[in-house]
Structures are given as structure tokens and as C-alpha cells.
């Protein structure tokens, strides 16, 4: 080994160590490399951690530089990937400002300013310009009005953002009276293009039909949607009442068939003697 006599080391223009008295230089560390050509010696500082993979982020650990396969940066699209999660906390456990996405400050632990897209992760696509969310667990979820909502509200779009809104104010539609138009034992089809809520009341005028109480007691009505029973109302009285009402309420999806039928206590369908006293439909 050739020893160089009487040199001075400067760092950023300032003398480092004794002047003209250093005769050996030892290069150490993961990011340093040295080479010599003729009378010129070159010291190069580059981040080149042994065993690291392309894209892994370099950080300090045990007084030296290292990388991890759990911390990856794709420079072509500017996406940083952390495989095991991000923990945001002041080093000394003090109150934190939190993480702000889309702005340089955060009033909450997580503050997203802009749009968020929820999707199912099918593959690790680093070119996808989206925020992927599978499960959100939070104490409160605030809307554009900085409100956390209450137990009777749901998040609803306002066109300019999302806002906590009463579930009852988000349901809109109109009633349509079908009394005298709809009747029992006839199959209809929902062609409105939307969901229907049907409230139908078939019944029996016992005295008007000349029936005794044993004939009508225990009768029941059934509502069917697409051939499947979805509602049933049974008379549990004594049969002494002059009028027997058997209301059924049910939903009908667009394009589905629906009907209401009435049966006596033995399961035989009433073909006659039935009057449809009311029939109303709410179109959403």
C-alpha cells in the first residue's frame, strides 16, 4: 500500500483535521466508493446499498444506510408503496396534525381533500391513479360540512360532495292510486323502470256474499313477486265480523311480475266473493 504524506482534508471548503499532516485515508460506508487513476484519486458518494432492489427506498438504520422490500417508490409514476401500513405519530407521543391528502395540512388524523374511489384490489397496478379502499375503520366520518352525522342519517351526494342526510329525505317518488284498476288474482308486471312499493287490501263482505262465519274465518291473502311469496296476512278473528280485510305490503323490482291471491282456511283459493277495497303503488 502506498502512503500519501502531508495532505490536508477539507469538507465544503473548511479544513477537516490537522493541516498537512494526514497520510492515510480510509473510505467506509455503504454510499462511498473510491478510485484512482494516475495521480488523481476520486471519492464518489452514491447511494448503492448492497443487496437492494431497484425502487427500494434508502433509509438509515444502525448508523448506516439500508433498504427494505416493504418500502418501494416507482419513480415513473410517482407512487410510494408501503406494504405493512403507515403509522402517523409524533416521536414523543404528542398531538399530531395527521395526514393531509390533496392539501398541505390536516385538521383530522386523515384529511382527504378531493375525490376518493373505493375498489377491490385485483393486482398491484402501480400505474392506477386511484385511492384503493377495502375497509375503513374510524371513530367518526365527517362530511363536507365538518359534521359527523347521527344514527338516523346516511351519507348522500349533494353534487358538490357528500353530506350526512336523514334517510327519510333521500327517498323520493310518487303514489299512484290503482283502486278499481288493480284487483286480486291477476298477474301484473312492473314496467315503470323503477322500484314499486305496493299496498293492497283484498277482503270479503261476508253478509253481502251470503257467507257464514265458518266459511270466511281463517282466510288469508298472499302477495307474490316473480312467483315467489313475499307477504302474507291471515284473519285470526272469530269470523263474526261483517267485513274481512287482509292487507299486504310488498316491493316489486322493475321488470318483475306480481299478484295478490286470497285463500280460505283450508288453502283453497277464493275465486269469487273477493273485493279489492284498495290498491296503491309508490313509484321510487
C-alpha positions in Angstrom: 0.0 0.0 0.0 1.3 3.4 -1.0 1.1 6.0 1.8 0.5 9.7 0.8 2.4 12.1 3.0 1.4 15.6 4.1 -2.1 16.3 2.8 -5.0 18.3 4.2 -8.7 17.3 4.2 -11.3 19.9 3.5 -15.1 19.5 3.7 -17.2 22.1 2.0 -14.2 24.5 1.9 -13.3 24.1 5.6 -10.3 22.3 7.0 -11.1 18.9 8.4 -8.5 17.5 10.9 -4.8 18.7 11.2 -3.3 20.6 8.2 -0.6 18.9 6.0 -0.3 16.0 8.5 -2.7 13.3 7.3 -1.0 10.4 5.5 -3.8 7.8 5.3 -7.5 8.0 4.1 -9.9 5.1 4.7 -13.2 5.1 2.9 -16.1 3.4 4.8 -19.9 3.2 4.5 -22.5 1.9 2.0 -22.7 5.1 -0.1 -19.0 5.7 -0.6 -16.7 4.4 -3.3 -13.1 5.3 -4.2 -11.0 5.0 -7.3 -7.5 6.2 -8.5 -6.2 6.9 -12.0 -2.6 8.1 -12.3 -2.0 11.0 -9.9 -5.8 11.6 -9.4 -7.8 10.0 -6.6 -11.5 10.2 -6.8 -14.0 9.8 -3.9 -17.6 9.3 -5.1 -20.6 9.4 -2.8 -23.5 7.4 -4.3 -26.5 5.6 -2.7 -25.8 2.0 -3.7 -26.8 -0.3 -0.9 -25.6 -3.9 -1.3 -28.4 -6.4 -1.9 -31.1 -3.7 -2.5 -33.6 -3.9 -5.4 -34.5 -1.2 -7.9 -37.0 1.2 -6.4 -36.4 0.4 -2.8 -36.2 3.5 -0.6 -32.9 4.1 1.3 -33.0 5.0 5.0 -30.7 4.9 8.0 -30.6 2.0 10.4 -27.9 1.2 12.9 -25.7 4.1 11.8 -25.7 3.0 8.2 -27.8 3.1 5.1 -30.1 0.2 4.2 -33.3 -0.6 2.3 -36.4 -2.8 2.7 -38.6 -4.7 0.3 -41.6 -3.2 2.2 -40.8 0.3 1.1 -40.9 0.9 -2.6 -41.0 4.0 -4.8 -42.0 3.9 -8.5 -40.3 7.0 -10.0 -42.0 6.6 -13.4 -45.5 7.4 -11.9 -44.5 8.9 -8.5 -46.2 6.3 -6.3 -44.7 5.3 -2.9 -45.8 1.8 -1.7 -45.7 0.7 1.9 -46.6 -2.9 2.3 -47.4 -3.1 6.1 -49.1 0.2 6.6 -48.2 3.8 7.8 -48.2 4.8 11.4 -48.5 8.6 11.9 -47.4 9.8 15.3 -45.3 12.5 16.9 -42.0 11.0 18.0 -42.7 11.9 21.6 -46.4 10.9 21.5 -47.7 14.5 21.3 -50.8 15.5 19.4 -50.3 15.3 15.7 -51.8 17.2 12.8 -52.4 14.0 10.9 -52.2 13.1 7.2 -53.5 15.5 4.6 -54.2 14.2 1.1 -54.7 16.9 -1.5 -53.6 19.8 0.8 -50.6 20.7 3.0 -52.3 20.5 6.3 -54.8 18.2 8.1 -57.5 19.1 10.7 -58.0 15.4 11.4 -55.9 12.3 11.7 -56.8 11.6 8.0 -58.0 14.5 5.8 -58.8 13.8 2.2 -59.4 16.9 0.1 -60.8 15.8 -3.2 -62.3 12.5 -4.5 -61.8 9.0 -3.2 -62.5 5.9 -5.2 -63.3 2.6 -3.5 -62.4 -0.5 -5.4 -61.3 -4.1 -5.0 -57.6 -4.7 -5.4 -57.2 -7.4 -8.1 -53.5 -6.7 -8.8 -50.7 -4.4 -7.8 -51.1 -1.8 -10.6 -48.7 1.0 -9.8 -49.9 2.9 -12.9 -53.5 3.2 -11.5 -54.2 6.8 -10.5 -56.7 5.8 -7.7 -57.1 5.6 -4.0 -58.0 1.9 -3.2 -60.1 1.4 -0.1 -61.3 -2.1 1.1 -62.2 -1.4 4.7 -62.5 1.9 6.6 -62.5 1.8 10.4 -62.9 5.2 12.1 -64.5 6.7 15.1 -66.1 9.5 13.1 -66.5 10.1 9.4 -67.0 13.8 8.6 -68.8 15.3 5.6 -68.2 18.5 3.6 -69.9 20.4 6.4 -67.5 19.1 9.0 -70.4 17.1 10.5 -70.1 13.6 12.0 -73.9 12.9 11.4 -76.1 10.9 13.8 -77.8 7.5 14.0 -80.7 8.4 11.7 -78.6 9.7 8.8 -76.7 8.3 5.8 -74.0 9.8 3.6 -75.6 11.2 0.4 -74.1 13.0 -2.6 -75.0 16.7 -2.9 -73.3 17.1 -6.3 -70.6 19.1 -4.7 -69.6 16.5 -2.1 -71.1 14.1 0.4 -73.3 15.2 3.3 -75.0 13.4 6.3 -78.7 13.4 5.4 -81.7 11.9 7.0 -82.6 8.6 5.3 -86.2 9.7 5.1 -85.4 12.8 3.0 -83.4 10.7 0.5 -86.4 8.6 -0.6 -88.3 10.3 -3.3 -91.2 9.2 -5.6 -94.9 9.4 -6.0 -98.0 7.5 -5.1 -100.4 6.2 -7.7 -103.9 5.1 -6.8 -104.8 1.8 -8.5 -108.1 1.1 -6.7 -110.6 0.0 -9.2 -107.8 -0.8 -11.7 -105.8 -3.5 -9.9 -107.5 -6.5 -8.4 -106.7 -9.8 -6.8 -106.0 -13.0 -8.8 -104.5 -11.0 -11.7 -100.8 -11.0 -12.5 -99.2 -7.6 -13.4 -95.7 -6.6 -14.5 -93.7 -3.7 -13.2 -92.8 -1.7 -16.4 -92.2 1.7 -14.6 -88.4 1.4 -14.9 -88.1 1.8 -11.1 -88.9 0.0 -7.8 -92.5 -0.2 -6.7 -94.0 -0.4 -3.3 -97.4 -2.0 -3.4 -100.1 -1.8 -0.7 -103.2 -3.9 -1.5 -106.2 -4.7 0.6 -108.4 -7.5 -0.6 -111.4 -8.6 1.6 -114.7 -10.3 1.9 -118.1 -8.8 2.5 -119.5 -11.8 4.4 -123.1 -10.7 4.7 -123.1 -9.3 1.2 -121.8 -12.5 -0.2 -124.2 -14.6 1.9 -121.4 -16.5 3.7 -121.4 -17.8 7.2 -118.5 -17.3 9.6 -117.1 -20.8 9.3 -116.6 -20.2 5.6 -114.5 -17.0 5.9 -112.8 -17.4 9.3 -109.1 -18.0 8.9 -108.9 -16.8 5.3 -105.6 -15.2 4.2 -104.0 -13.2 1.4 -100.7 -13.8 -0.3 -98.6 -11.5 -2.4 -96.2 -13.0 -4.9 -93.4 -11.4 -6.9 -91.9 -13.4 -9.7 -93.9 -16.4 -8.5 -92.4 -16.2 -5.0 -94.4 -15.4 -1.9 -93.2 -12.2 -0.3 -96.0 -11.2 2.1 -99.0 -12.9 3.8 -101.8 -11.7 6.0 -104.2 -14.1 7.9 -107.5 -13.5 9.6 -107.2 -14.7 13.1 -110.6 -13.4 14.2 -113.8 -15.4 15.0 -115.4 -14.8 11.7 -118.2 -12.7 13.3 -117.1 -9.5 11.5 -119.2 -8.4 8.6 -116.2 -7.3 6.6 -112.8 -9.2 6.4 -109.8 -7.1 5.4 -106.4 -8.7 4.6 -103.9 -6.0 3.6 -100.5 -7.0 2.2 -97.5 -4.6 1.6 -94.5 -5.6 -0.6 -91.8 -4.3 -3.0 -91.7 -5.1 -6.7 -88.4 -4.7 -8.7 -88.6 -3.3 -12.2 -89.4 -5.9 -14.7 -90.9 -8.4 -12.2 -94.4 -9.8 -12.2 -96.6 -9.6 -9.1 -100.1 -10.6 -7.9 -102.3 -10.9 -4.8 -104.4 -14.0 -4.1 -106.8 -14.9 -1.3 -107.3 -18.4 0.2 -109.7 -19.9 2.7 -108.6 -21.6 5.9 -108.2 -25.0 4.1 -105.8 -23.5 1.4 -108.4 -23.3 -1.4 -108.2 -20.1 -3.4 -111.1 -17.8 -3.3 -112.1 -17.3 -7.0 -115.2 -15.2 -6.3 -116.6 -13.3 -3.3 -113.4 -11.2 -3.0 -113.5 -7.4 -3.2 -110.3 -5.4 -3.7 -111.0 -2.5 -1.3 -107.8 -0.5 -2.0 -104.7 -0.8 -4.1 -101.9 1.8 -4.1 -98.4 1.8 -5.6 -95.5 4.1 -4.7 -93.0 4.5 -7.6 -89.5 5.3 -6.5 
